[in-house]
Amino acid sequence: MIAMYFWAFVVGGAICVLGQLLFDVAKLSPGHTMCLLVVLGAIVSGFGLYEPLIDFAGAGATTPITSFGNSLVQGAMQEARRHGIVGVLTGMFEVTSSGISAAIIFGFIGALLFKPKG
């Protein structure tokens, strides 16, 4: 069990270090860095390598933003097998819609409760 925690920490930390390097060294904006990590997760998932990474690292691979790209690809591929090309579009949003909805709802509640600095 300790090894599972260790590898989750190492893999999750490596993904976060990659994001921090993109942000600091490559001087990418936070939005560009986030989008690049989502696309990277989607590409790795498309090659079939993200699921073995999840099996190996657990939450270390499912918690970072790269997992969102994996979820998009997995949903699209699953629905494409069932419904063809239309399933590609619907599958991406079916799998990730609860996370997107939660982000919108909590962002709205936060905007109502707190005064933004600006």
Summary of the structure (lengths in Angstrom):
residues: 118
radius of gyration: 16.4
end to end distance: 45.3
largest distance: 47.3
contacts: 333
relative contact order: 0.11
helix: 84%
strand: 0%
